[in-house]
Amino acid sequence: MVVNILGIVLFALLIGISIALHEFGHLLTAKAFGMKVTRYFIGFGPKIWSFRKGETEYGLKAIPAGGFCEITGMTALEEVNPEDAPRAFYKQATWKRVVVLSAGSITHFIVGFVVLYVMAATMGLPNLKGEPVIASVSDCVQSGPATDACVPGAPAPAKAAGIKPDDQIIAVAGQATPTWTDLLEKTQARSGPTEFTVLRDGQQLKVTMDVPKVTREYKKADGSTEKREVGAIGVGWRSNFEYNPLTAVGGATAFTGTMFANTWEGLLRFPEKIPAVIKAIGGGERDLESPVSVVGASRLGGDAAEQGLWQFFLLMLAGLNFFVGVFNLLPLLPLDGGHIAVNLYERVRDWLRKLRGKPAGGPVNYLRLLPLTYFVIFIGGGITLLTVTADIVNPIRLP
């Protein structure tokens, strides 16, 4: 229990550090471009503590639910002292404004990559896509996944065919096997001479294996077991990829791309998962793929720490950083992506006006965008309330 609580606190603390770094990204780039930053705070609500360095006040507030970096003249509607006008945000070149607005999300991406690199260099990275990469080749076909006993008269076809660790079997009898599950299903359904397509060092090889049928015991949904005759070739799955400090750079880079794709797919499917959260609040079974709040993520972090699953702990931390980074770039106010969209709109609009011989247009009136902004805040607040409630009354827990 103590380790679980410490894990929850540690995960929450690391989330807080990520938020602080997000705002620090805005602060650092704004100051680098000569903009005036008046306040940098972590949290909202009443001020707990602060200090001033130069023209900027740094501090903490009571509600640890975010943070902010206050830059003078974020919009042309803001009143700015004449002496500060040249340093106002809206007076800067568009590209500088976009860099400052993007810096928070970019910081999340950097944090996520660093976490993945540390994982890769120390404990390896999980085979997240379930790719059918071979970890081991047996001398013989085993009678079951949990035993080393060989089946009489059934030498391992994989070894006879020259299959090696790190080979990837991408097709069985001409049928693609993008995942290990696909490979198992298609292999178990075969018997006799079968063509396997192998990817080795970027080259495709075709080998023929004489697939034997073996008897295996399987657990059914009701807890009982049954025996089945299945095809087997005597290979083990690589569930984790290991790296050294140098190759970890490439491994973390490739894994980052995978996580970006998964994050984007998750965002697209986000609306359809909300009903599952509402159902869970009412007492229904919690869908393991339903959205979680920071509360739920921290509880999972505690479970992972208690069970020593530090790879899962760090993977969640990296995933959360990628999610927040991508989500924050959505072109919706009050997110940074919404402000980026407004600034790019002004730039494209003025460029088109210049082509037509017209002067640049005025700044976008943010007051007209307030109804949309309030709507986004209302929806976001509602989703946050739902997920926090579900994570309190019916949380996802690691078994």
Summary of the structure (lengths in Angstrom):
residues: 399
radius of gyration: 27.2
end to end distance: 14.7
largest distance: 90.3
contacts: 1199
relative contact order: 0.13
helix: 49%
strand: 23%
